[in-house]
Amino acid sequence: MGMVFALAALLLSAEEPLVYFDLQKCIAGLPDDSVLRYDTVKLVASLQGIVNRDRPRLLLKFLDATRQGQPINLDDYWLEIEQRSLLKDRVIQREDQLDRLFQLFPEALTGAVIWDPAVLATANAAATVCGVEGWLPVRADSALYTQVVENGPKLPVKLSLVGKFDGKESGSRKCDAYLWAKREYLDKGLCNPGLMAYYIDAYSQKPGKEGFHYTDLCNATLVNQDYYIARKAFFFDLGVWPDETPVDDPEQPMGTDRKTLCELLKAQYAQNKGQRFTTVGGFVPWNLKYTNHGAAGGRHEPVPSEWEYAALLSAHNAIMDADALGLSCLTNASAYMYHRLRGRYAQNPRPSRQVLEPKTYVLIYMGDYDSAAWLSRMIPDVWDDPVRGELPIAWAFNPNLSDRVPYVFNHVYETRSPNDWFIAGDSGAGYLNPNLLTGGRLGSGIPDALELWVAHNMAYYRRFDYSITGFVINGFHGKMPYAIQEAYGRFSPDGVGMQLNFDRPLVHEVPFLRHASDIYPDLGDLGKTAQQMASFARPDKPQFLIFRWILQKPGTVKAVRDLLVQQYPDQQWEFCDPYTFFDLYRKHLK
């Protein structure tokens, strides 16, 4: 019956105009007030999540990108592509005034939840409320409050979070807000049992005593919230370390943020009864909180903070869709999530087996695409590179991202060349530390989930014809034991690339190999990059090297490969597709 309703909603959407709202122009027309602009973006993204809950009705034009060195609007780019499929024959109605959204979508104006700028976590609590209740989040005592509550559409105040949290429960007003939302929404089964959202609250992007300043609305990740609101996710923003207090709540008892986070993850596990993994969108806001970067106020480096967060998720049956700083912004996922994928996609035909020779075999792992935002943002620049197809590349597009950006997967499969291959990135169909799926699990008390992980991956790998996992991260948690290697072999039988070591290089014919190095090319002197890669070559052959490239273009890889062949010919370089690479490596091991 649910499928019938979904199809009926899509048929209905084909008959109504699709509103394309120019949020860039709307924001530019506002007074030079970063708080008002921030609040407006949050309101519009929230409204988008509400009205797109059943079908695609509202798109935003907000995000710029680069394509072949030229600036483009990313939302125009994907709209043009989706007009060939999901949005075919839809009439596009362009708007740019906030009042017009109130007129076009009056059914979304049922009420407002007022959040408290004295407790910034209430901005996230309000997002949770918005997803469940359909009430729009508005900052108290703000220009937007005057505009939409006191005037304009006169949103009725359904709930006020102002002055509601005094810290008596946990010792932290911040954490009290999340614990309240947990009791009212998560514990009652009103939130999505398989989805959560870790996005920064309304903390100022320019910390100081002079008030709130938001200097980068893209990296405020407000427009990411539409998808999570549409799907009733629980929102949070909490630190991960037990040995420090966060910069945004320095008076709390040591480690209260972490304790609260674990309580939320355990409550989420209780809702899905351990029958599925929870996907958590977002990432540690390392530039502003929880690390020792700049004014973030912590004692731990950003990467260890990422790893600690990944460990906590892993111990509670949760995976990361890692919208990290720089490319953290993603628009219109609540509309494009309706792109219907085929049941099965086929990769290029597997290459015929080759003879093992005394060469230096290279696999280019093209990452890091463990974030739907990073993947959607980078396609115009890296995928549309005219050099793509001139050499084999293993694109590490984590298949679980197809939940939020199915349109990207359909596009790359339809436009791939014979030299484009798809493999999973860290650490399969979702970023976690697999070593924490068994054993003590950081004291979480949650039973082993290795079999659940195998089943989770098999579903995604089968749909997209994956059989290689290019990079498995275990963070602080050591080499992969034999039992977990066996599990990976069941869904990744053609090879596994590793961050750290492992028990055996060959497990039931499945080869495992640690990456040689990460490569960050010096675009001004690619000879240095070639020299770096050549430094890993040994005199004895054959040898097998996996190099991890992050957000790079095929043209850069080709230029470095040509330099290696020219300047280091004795190494007999061969850049391989991932199937040939691991097949030859298996022969070498045997």
C-alpha positions in Angstrom: 0.0 0.0 0.0 2.9 2.4 0.8 4.2 1.9 -2.8 0.8 2.7 -4.2 0.7 6.0 -2.3 4.2 6.8 -3.3 3.4 6.3 -7.0 0.2 8.3 -6.7 2.2 11.1 -5.1 4.7 11.1 -8.0 1.9 11.1 -10.6 0.3 14.0 -8.8 3.7 15.9 -8.8 3.9 15.5 -12.5 0.8 17.6 -12.9 1.9 20.5 -10.6 4.7 23.0 -11.2 8.0 22.4 -9.5 9.0 25.5 -7.6 12.7 26.5 -8.2 13.4 29.0 -5.4 16.5 31.2 -5.9 17.7 31.3 -2.3 20.9 33.0 -3.4 18.9 36.0 -4.7 16.6 36.0 -1.8 19.5 36.2 0.7 21.2 38.8 -1.4 18.1 41.0 -1.1 18.0 40.9 2.7 19.7 43.5 4.9 23.4 43.0 5.7 22.5 41.0 8.8 24.2 37.6 9.0 21.7 36.4 11.7 18.7 37.2 9.5 20.3 35.5 6.5 21.2 32.4 8.6 17.7 32.2 10.0 16.1 32.6 6.6 18.1 29.8 5.1 17.2 27.5 8.0 13.5 28.4 7.7 13.5 27.8 3.9 15.4 24.5 4.1 13.1 23.3 6.8 10.0 24.3 4.8 11.5 22.4 1.8 11.9 19.2 3.9 8.2 19.5 4.9 6.7 20.1 1.5 8.9 17.4 -0.2 8.0 14.7 2.3 5.8 12.9 -0.2 7.0 14.1 -3.6 9.4 16.6 -5.2 7.7 20.0 -5.0 10.5 22.5 -4.1 14.1 22.9 -5.3 16.5 25.5 -4.0 19.1 27.4 -6.1 21.9 28.1 -3.6 25.1 26.3 -4.2 28.0 27.2 -6.6 30.7 24.8 -7.8 33.4 24.5 -10.5 33.4 22.6 -13.8 36.6 22.4 -15.8 37.9 25.4 -14.1 34.8 27.5 -14.6 32.3 28.6 -12.0 28.8 27.1 -12.3 25.7 26.9 -10.2 25.5 23.3 -9.0 21.8 23.3 -8.6 21.3 24.4 -12.2 23.7 21.6 -13.2 21.7 18.8 -11.5 18.4 20.3 -12.4 19.3 20.0 -16.1 20.3 16.4 -15.7 17.2 15.5 -13.7 14.9 17.1 -16.3 15.8 14.1 -18.4 14.4 11.6 -15.9 12.8 12.4 -12.5 11.7 15.8 -13.5 10.9 15.1 -17.1 7.9 17.2 -18.4 7.7 19.1 -15.1 6.9 22.8 -15.5 9.5 24.8 -13.6 8.2 27.8 -11.7 10.9 30.2 -10.6 10.6 32.3 -7.5 12.9 34.3 -5.2 10.8 36.0 -2.6 10.2 34.4 0.8 6.5 35.6 0.9 5.8 33.6 -2.2 6.8 30.4 -0.5 4.2 31.1 2.2 1.6 31.6 -0.6 2.6 28.6 -2.6 2.8 26.2 0.3 0.3 27.3 2.9 -0.1 23.7 4.2 3.4 23.9 5.6 2.6 26.8 7.8 0.8 25.0 10.6 3.0 26.4 13.3 6.4 27.4 14.6 8.8 26.0 17.2 10.8 28.8 18.8 14.3 28.0 19.7 16.5 29.7 22.3 19.7 31.6 21.2 20.8 31.3 24.8 20.9 27.5 24.4 22.1 26.9 20.8 21.4 23.2 20.9 17.7 24.1 20.8 18.3 25.0 17.1 18.9 21.3 16.5 16.1 20.2 18.9 13.8 22.5 16.8 14.9 20.7 13.6 13.9 17.4 15.2 10.6 18.9 16.2 10.1 20.2 12.6 10.7 16.8 11.1 8.1 15.1 13.4 5.5 17.8 13.9 5.9 19.9 10.7 6.4 23.1 12.6 9.0 25.6 11.2 12.0 26.5 13.4 12.3 30.2 14.3 14.9 31.9 16.5 13.4 33.8 19.5 13.6 37.6 19.6 14.9 37.8 16.0 14.1 39.8 12.9 12.7 36.6 11.3 10.5 36.1 14.3 9.0 39.5 13.7 8.6 38.8 10.0 6.9 35.4 10.1 5.3 35.1 13.6 4.3 38.6 14.5 3.7 39.7 10.9 3.4 38.0 7.5 1.9 34.6 7.7 1.6 34.9 11.5 2.8 31.4 12.2 1.1 30.2 15.5 3.7 29.3 18.1 3.1 25.6 18.9 6.1 25.1 21.1 8.7 27.4 22.7 12.0 26.1 23.9 13.0 29.5 25.4 14.1 29.2 29.0 13.2 25.5 29.1 16.6 24.1 29.9 18.5 25.0 33.0 21.1 22.2 33.2 19.6 20.5 36.3 19.3 17.1 34.6 22.8 16.6 33.3 24.7 19.6 34.5 24.5 21.1 31.0 21.7 23.2 29.4 23.0 22.0 26.0 22.8 18.3 26.9 19.5 18.8 28.7 18.0 20.0 25.4 19.0 16.8 23.6 17.9 14.6 26.5 14.5 16.3 26.4 14.2 15.7 22.6 15.3 12.1 23.2 12.4 11.5 25.6 9.8 13.4 23.6 10.6 12.1 20.2 13.2 9.4 20.0 12.1 7.2 22.9 8.5 7.4 21.7 9.3 6.0 18.3 8.5 9.3 16.5 11.8 9.6 14.7 13.3 7.6 11.9 14.8 4.4 13.3 17.5 4.3 10.7 18.6 7.9 10.3 20.2 10.6 12.5 21.8 14.0 11.7 25.0 15.3 13.2 25.0 19.0 12.1 26.4 22.0 13.9 23.9 23.9 15.9 23.6 27.7 15.7 27.0 28.3 17.2 28.5 31.4 15.8 31.0 31.0 12.9 32.9 33.9 14.2 33.3 33.2 17.9 33.5 36.2 20.2 31.5 38.3 22.6 30.1 40.7 20.1 27.1 38.5 19.2 26.3 35.9 16.5 28.1 36.1 13.1 27.6 33.6 10.3 30.2 34.2 7.6 29.8 31.1 5.6 26.2 29.9 5.1 27.3 27.0 2.9 29.3 25.4 5.7 26.6 26.1 8.2 25.0 23.0 6.6 21.5 24.4 7.0 20.4 23.4 3.5 21.5 19.8 4.3 18.6 19.6 6.8 15.8 19.3 4.3 16.5 15.6 3.7 16.7 14.8 7.4 13.6 16.8 8.2 11.6 15.1 5.4 12.6 11.7 6.8 12.1 12.6 10.5 15.7 12.2 11.6 16.9 13.1 15.1 19.4 16.0 15.1 22.4 16.5 17.5 25.8 18.2 17.8 27.9 16.9 20.6 31.6 16.4 21.4 33.2 13.0 21.6 36.0 13.2 24.1 35.6 12.0 27.8 38.6 14.1 29.0 37.5 17.6 28.1 34.6 20.1 28.1 33.6 21.6 24.8 34.2 25.3 23.8 30.4 25.9 23.5 29.6 24.5 27.0 32.8 24.8 29.1 31.0 24.7 32.5 29.5 21.2 32.0 30.9 18.2 33.9 33.8 16.6 32.1 32.6 14.4 29.3 28.9 15.2 29.5 28.7 15.7 25.8 30.1 12.2 25.1 27.8 10.6 27.7 24.8 12.3 26.1 25.8 11.2 22.6 26.1 7.6 23.8 22.7 7.8 25.4 21.2 9.1 22.1 22.9 6.3 20.1 21.7 3.7 22.5 18.1 5.1 22.3 18.4 4.9 18.5 19.5 1.3 18.7 16.5 0.5 21.0 14.2 1.9 18.3 15.5 -0.3 15.5 16.0 -3.2 17.8 19.4 -4.0 16.3 17.8 -5.0 13.0 19.5 -2.3 10.9 22.4 0.1 10.9 21.6 3.8 11.5 23.0 6.2 9.0 24.2 9.5 10.6 24.6 12.4 8.3 27.2 15.1 9.1 30.6 15.3 10.6 32.6 16.6 13.6 32.6 20.5 13.2 36.3 20.4 13.8 37.0 24.0 12.7 34.7 25.5 15.4 34.4 22.9 18.2 35.8 19.7 19.8 39.4 19.9 18.4 42.6 22.0 18.9 42.1 23.8 15.6 42.2 27.6 15.9 39.6 28.8 18.4 37.8 25.4 18.6 39.0 25.1 22.2 39.8 21.4 22.4 43.0 19.5 23.1 42.7 16.8 20.4 43.7 17.0 16.7 40.9 17.0 14.1 41.7 13.5 12.6 41.7 11.7 16.0 38.4 13.5 16.8 37.0 12.1 13.6 38.3 8.6 14.5 36.8 8.8 18.0 33.5 9.8 16.6 33.6 7.0 14.1 34.4 4.6 16.9 31.4 5.6 18.9 29.1 5.2 15.9 30.6 1.8 15.1 30.1 0.5 18.7 26.4 1.5 18.4 25.6 0.0 14.9 25.8 3.4 13.2 27.6 4.5 10.0 28.7 7.9 8.8 27.6 9.8 5.8 30.5 12.2 6.4 29.5 15.7 5.2 32.8 17.3 6.3 34.0 20.9 6.2 34.8 22.5 2.9 32.3 20.4 0.8 29.8 19.9 3.6 26.9 21.6 1.8 24.3 19.6 -0.1 21.1 21.0 -1.6 17.8 19.4 -2.7 18.3 15.9 -1.4 14.7 15.9 -0.2 13.6 16.3 -3.8 16.1 14.1 -5.6 15.8 11.2 -3.2 12.8 10.3 -5.3 15.0 9.4 -8.3 14.1 5.8 -8.9 17.2 3.6 -9.3 17.1 0.4 -11.3 17.1 -2.8 -9.3 20.5 -3.7 -10.6 23.4 -1.8 -12.3 26.2 -3.6 -14.1 29.8 -2.4 -14.2 32.0 -2.8 -17.2 32.7 -6.4 -18.2 35.5 -7.8 -16.1 38.8 -7.8 -18.0 40.3 -11.1 -19.0 43.0 -12.5 -16.8 46.5 -11.4 -17.5 49.9 -13.0 -17.0 51.8 -11.9 -13.9 55.0 -10.0 -15.0 57.9 -8.3 -13.2 56.2 -4.9 -13.1 55.1 -2.2 -10.6 51.4 -2.5 -10.6 49.5 0.6 -9.5 45.9 1.0 -8.4 44.6 4.6 -8.2 42.0 4.8 -5.4 40.0 7.9 -6.2 38.3 9.1 -3.0 37.1 10.3 -0.6 33.5 9.8 -1.4 32.0 8.6 1.9 29.9 11.8 1.9 26.9 12.4 -0.3 27.7 16.1 -0.2 31.3 15.6 -1.4 30.1 13.2 -4.1 27.4 15.5 -5.5 29.6 18.6 -5.2 32.6 17.1 -7.1 31.0 15.4 -10.0 31.0 18.4 -12.3 34.7 19.0 -11.8 36.2 15.4 -11.6 33.7 13.3 -13.6 33.3 15.9 -16.4 37.1 16.1 -16.8 37.8 15.6 -20.5 40.7 13.3 -19.7 38.4 10.8 -17.8 38.5 7.5 -19.7 42.2 7.7 -20.8 43.5 5.6 -18.0 41.8 3.1 -15.5 40.5 4.7 -12.3 38.8 3.1 -9.3 36.2 5.5 -8.2 35.4 5.0 -4.5 31.8 5.9 -4.4 30.4 4.4 -1.3 27.2 2.7 -2.4 25.2 3.7 0.8 25.3 7.3 -0.5 22.7 6.2 -3.1 20.0 6.6 -0.4 20.6 10.4 -0.4 22.0 11.0 -3.9 20.5 8.3 -6.1 20.7 10.7 -9.0 24.5 10.7 -8.9 24.8 7.0 -9.1 22.4 6.8 -12.0 24.3 9.5 -13.8 27.8 8.0 -13.4 26.6 4.5 -14.5 25.0 6.0 -17.6 28.0 8.1 -18.6 31.0 5.9 -17.5 33.8 5.0 -19.9 35.4 1.6 -20.3 38.1 2.8 -17.9 35.8 3.9 -15.1 35.4 1.4 -12.3 33.4 1.6 -9.1 34.5 0.3 -5.7 33.5 1.0 -2.1 35.5 3.4 0.0 35.8 3.6 3.8 34.7 1.1 5.0 32.2 -0.4 2.6 28.5 0.6 2.4 29.1 3.2 5.1 32.0 4.6 7.1 32.7 2.7 10.4 35.5 0.8 12.1 34.7 -2.9 11.5 36.9 -4.1 14.4 34.3 -2.5 16.7 31.5 -4.7 15.4 32.5 -7.5 17.7 33.9 -7.9 21.3 33.5 -5.3 24.0 32.4 -2.6 21.6 33.6 0.3 23.8 31.3 -0.9 26.6 28.2 -0.1 24.6 26.6 -3.4 25.7 25.3 -3.9 22.1 25.6 -7.5 20.7 28.0 -8.3 17.9 26.9 -7.0 14.5 29.3 -8.6 12.1 26.6 -10.6 10.4 24.3 -7.6 10.2 27.2 -5.7 8.5 27.6 -8.5 5.9 23.9 -8.4 5.1 23.9 -4.6 4.9 26.8 -4.5 2.5 25.6 -7.4 0.3 22.4 -5.5 -0.5 24.2 -2.4 -1.8 27.0 -4.3 -3.5 24.5 -6.5 -5.3 22.6 -3.5 -6.6 25.7 -1.7 -8.0 27.7 -4.8 -9.0 30.5 -4.0 -6.4 32.9 -6.7 -5.3 35.9 -4.7 -4.1 36.3 -2.5 -1.0 39.0 -0.1 -1.6 39.8 1.3 1.8 38.8 -0.1 5.3 39.4 2.3 8.2 39.9 1.0 11.8 41.1 4.3 13.3 42.7 3.6 16.6 41.7 0.0 16.7 44.5 -2.0 15.2 44.8 -4.6 12.6 41.8 -6.5 11.2 41.5 -10.0 12.7 40.9 -13.1 10.6 37.2 -13.4 11.5 36.5 -9.9 10.2 38.6 -10.6 7.1 36.4 -13.6 6.4 33.3 -11.5 6.7 34.6 -9.0 4.3 35.4 -11.7 1.8 31.7 -12.6 1.6 30.7 -9.3 0.1 34.0 -8.1 -1.3 35.4 -11.3 -2.9 37.6 -9.6 -5.4 39.8 -7.6 -3.0 40.1 -5.3 0.0 42.3 -2.3 0.5 43.3 -1.5 4.1 44.3 1.5 6.2 46.0 -0.7 8.8 47.3 -4.2 8.9 45.4 -7.5 8.9 45.9 -11.0 10.0 46.5 -12.7 6.6 47.0 -11.3 3.1 44.9 -14.1 1.5 41.7 -15.4 3.1 39.7 -18.0 1.1 41.1 -16.5 -2.2 40.3 -12.9 -1.2 43.4 -10.7 -1.3 44.0 -7.9 1.3 46.6 -5.2 0.8 47.5 -2.1 2.8 47.6 1.2 1.0 51.1 2.5 0.1 50.4 6.2 0.7 48.0 9.1 0.4 48.8 11.4 -2.5 48.2 15.1 -2.3 49.7 16.3 -5.7 51.6 19.6 -5.9 49.8 21.0 -9.0 52.6 23.5 -9.5 55.2 20.7 -9.7 53.8 17.3 -10.5 57.4 16.0 -10.7 57.4 16.0 -6.9 54.3 13.9 -6.8 55.9 11.4 -9.3 59.0 11.3 -7.2 56.9 10.6 -4.1 55.1 7.7 -5.8 58.4 6.4 -7.2 59.9 6.3 -3.7 57.6 3.3 -2.9 58.9 1.2 -5.7 61.3 -1.6 -4.9 64.0 -3.2 -7.0 62.4 -6.6 -6.8 59.3 -7.2 -8.9 56.4 -7.7 -9.2 55.0 -5.3 -6.6 51.6 -3.9 -5.9 50.9 -0.3 -4.8 47.6 1.3 -3.9 47.7 5.1 -3.8 44.8 7.1 -2.3 44.0 10.3 -4.2 41.4 12.7 -2.7 39.2 14.9 -4.8 41.6 14.9 -7.7 40.9 15.0 -11.5 41.8 12.2 -14.0 43.9 14.7 -15.9 46.2 15.1 -12.9 46.6 11.4 -12.5 47.4 11.0 -16.2 50.0 13.7 -16.0 51.7 12.0 -13.0 51.5 8.6 -14.7 53.2 10.0 -17.8 56.0 11.5 -15.7 56.6 8.2 -13.9 56.8 6.3 -17.2 59.2 8.9 -18.6 61.4 9.5 -15.5 61.4 6.1 -13.8 61.2 3.6 -16.7 63.1 0.9 -14.9 60.1 0.4 -12.6 58.0 -0.8 -15.5 54.8 1.0 -14.3 51.4 -0.4 -15.1 48.3 1.4 -13.9 45.5 -1.2 -13.6 41.8 -1.4 -13.2 40.9 -2.7 -9.8 40.0 -6.2 -11.0 43.2 -6.8 -12.9 45.2 -5.3 -10.0 43.7 -7.6 -7.3 43.6 -10.6 -9.6 47.4 -10.3 -10.3 48.0 -9.6 -6.6 46.2 -12.8 -5.8 48.4 -14.7 -8.2 51.4 -13.2 -6.7 50.4 -14.2 -3.2 49.8 -17.8 -4.3 
